[in-house]
Amino acid sequence: MSQELQDDIKTAIAIHLSVIIDTLDIVRNENAAIESEKDPEFRGRVERVVRDFKEKVRSLQGVMGSSAAGDGQRVGVEV
């Protein structure tokens, strides 16, 4: 029962992180050209935030991949 709950939590986290990443990509791609023309520093700030966020997601993936039960299961999120 606890393994099933843990798997459900991992899946929910992966889904939510995927949605967040997709949203950030949409914002970055749609606004990058317009904003970079208006404010070149904006693009650099956005790229830094996205890069930092992706590093945090990778860190979370590492935590999610290591379980106390040692079952070796991983839930992947494309970054």
N, C-alpha and C positions, 0 to 999 in steps of 0.2 A: 504494500500500500504506500509506504514512504517512497519507494523507488518510482512508482507511478506518479506521485505528486511531484517529485523532483524532476522527472521527465516533462511533466506538464509545465512546470515553472520555466525550465530551460527553453521549451518551445515558445512559450509566451514572450520571454525575453528576446529571443531571436526574432520573432515576428515584429515586436515593437521597435527593436533596433533597426530592422530592415526598413520599416516605415519612416523612421527618423532620418536614416541615411538617404532614402529616396527623396524625401522632402528637401533636405539640404542640397542635394544634387539639382533638383528642379530650381530652387531659388538661385543657386550659384550659376547654373547654365542660362537661365532666362534673364537674370539681372546683370550678369558679369559684363557683357559687352556694353550695355547702356551705362552702367555705373562706372566702368573703367574709363569711359570717355569723359564722364563728368568728374570723377574723382579716382585717379589712378591708385591712390593709397587704399581705397576701399577694396579693390580686388585683392591686394596683398593681405589685408586684414581678413577678408573672407577665406582666402586660401589657407592662412595660418589657423583660423578657427576650425575649418574642415579637417585639416591635417591633424590638429590636436584631438579633435573628436574621433577621428578614425583610429588614432593611437589608443584612445580610451576604449573604443569598441574592441580592438584587438586584445587589450588587456582583459576586458570582461570575457572575451571568448576563451582566453587561457584559464580564467577562474572557472568558467562554466564547464570547461573540458576536464578539469580535475575534480573528481567526486570523492567523497569520503568512502564510498563503497569500493572504489577502485575498479569500476566496471569499464573504464576506458571509452565510454560513449562521449561524443562531442556533438554539439549543435552548432552548425556553421552559419555565419552571416557574411555575405559578400560585402567587402569593404573596398 
